[in-house]
Amino acid sequence: MRMLEKSATLLRGHFSRRIFTIPTVTLNRLISDHLRREDDGLVEARRIFNQNKTSLDNPTWNMMITAYVQRGLMTEARQVFDQMPVRDLVSWNTILMGLKKTRDPETVLRLFIEMRRSGLNPDELTLPAVIDTVSGSAFKVYVLQIHTLAVRLGLSLSAYTGSSLLRGYTSLRDLRGLERVFEEISLKDVVSWNVLIMGYMRIGFVGDGERAFGEMPMRNIITCHTMLIGYIDNMEMDKARDFFNQMGQRNVFSWTVMINGYVNGREFEVALLLFREMVGSWRPSHYTFSTVLKACAASSSVLVGKQAHSMITKRGMACDVVLSTSLVDMYAKSGDITAASLVFELMPVKNPASWNSMIGGFARHGLGAEALEEFEKMMECGYKPDQVTFVNLLSACAHAGLVEEGEEKFMLMGRLGIAAEKEHYACMVDLLARAGELDKAERLIKGMPFEPDVVIWGALLGACGLHSCLELGEVAAQGISRLRREHPAAYDVLCRVHGEKGDWASVMELRRLMKITKVRKQDASSWIEALG
């Protein structure tokens, strides 16, 4: 630190005598020393950098760009890069790799083209940065051209560049391209084999993935996880479990992947049994607990959910926003809205997903006023609601009979630039119809920008039964019948309507159709809630 202060004093002496030509080596060392500091070193380094631009060489410029990229300050990094009089390959690679993290494929591609026009050839660091950024985006078609360039420059033989090309062809779902690139790689390492297997699995060629796994000269735990995730993504749960059981080396991630596979496949009991087996030998991670709580919420397993919550507390795990939101969701869906509200209130940091879980919990419990109050708090805290927020909010209004509030929030969606989807219209139809405003509900259905589905017709049908409006109930039942011919509620309503009219021939025809389609007659009142 004394040396740094001495250098700074010397530099200020130069400035006071208006001698601005500082030796480049001294300047680079001084800037480098400042950049290693944890306090305001970057600010001081930039000040010295700006005051001595006549003494800067390319390593100095690259040093500053790298410092900004490492800290995620891409605006500042780009500013220095744009001011650079002469850029070398290090400059381009640094800025491209930094922009890769921002997921801005258009900018990366534009800069790459600019680099090529400047006369510089890319190396094995340049191409992976570009390929990985454009893969999976609207610009992924450029993978083919980049591959051609890599072959021409002899870079496709590199395992590093080749692995990026493998990911690129996977995003294109191009099996031939995937295999062609793999053959081009001269020295295939474990990473390139893993990416090949991942590609096969993601494209859906499980057998080829298994074959590649068998041919691999050397494997690691990432290889095993790639196979496990591949089986799960292709809904081969039996194969996934067999593979999991045979894994010689497992870790927390292995267990979590398997549990999550069962949760996504809606095999909640199996997921929870596997979790019980896991905790005997392993310490679950935040993500494990979040996955388990999701299973508890979906299966209303409040006891297991409480046990998981207790484990989190006893182990002193910090409840981050994701884990806390999972707890809120679990308690709300398991019927304990008080516990859900308590967890939510104790959260030091909330995000839109947290608010959505709490508002949705109030909606499920018919607490419309509480849902509206929480929504207002969300807005006051500066969080922008999304489509899920409004589905929960409108549902809460519907269950609580808050017609004016529901209509107001439905209009608010438009003012916030949030397009109403079928779920929002279904909530509004349910809200209006439950309140007996059947004409309004019918007009809303007719004015929708898309055809009503079974859920929307079902909301209207239920309310028509509630308010004994057989004529409109017939319209709703016919709408359901057109979309789902075997639905019992539609047949029951139509039979009742025709019976009221004395049209027994139509009743007999409907009964005949019910027998043909094996539709069971429902209880007298069950059609009211058939789709509610």
SULJOMO-V908945 format. One record per run of one state. SS is the DSSP state (H for helix, E for strand, C for the rest). FROM is the first residue (numbers start at 0). TO is the last residue. If there is no record, write none. Layout:
ss: [SS;SS]
from: [FROM;FROM]
to: [TO;TO]
This chain:
ss: [C;H;C;H;C;H;C;H;C;H;C;H;C;H;C;H;C;H;C;H;C;H;C;H;C;H;C;H;C;H;C;H;C;H;C;H;C;H;C;H;C;H;C;H;C;H;C;H;C;H;C;H;C;H;C;H;C;H;C;H;C;H;C;H;C;H;C]
from: [0;1;16;23;35;40;51;52;55;57;70;73;83;88;101;104;117;125;134;141;152;158;171;174;184;189;203;205;215;220;233;236;246;251;264;267;279;285;299;301;314;320;333;336;346;351;364;367;380;386;400;402;415;421;434;437;446;453;466;469;483;487;501;503;516;525;529]
to: [0;15;22;34;39;50;51;54;56;69;72;82;87;100;103;116;124;133;140;151;157;170;173;183;188;202;204;214;219;232;235;245;250;263;266;278;284;298;300;313;319;332;335;345;350;363;366;379;385;399;401;414;420;433;436;445;452;465;468;482;486;500;502;515;524;528;531]
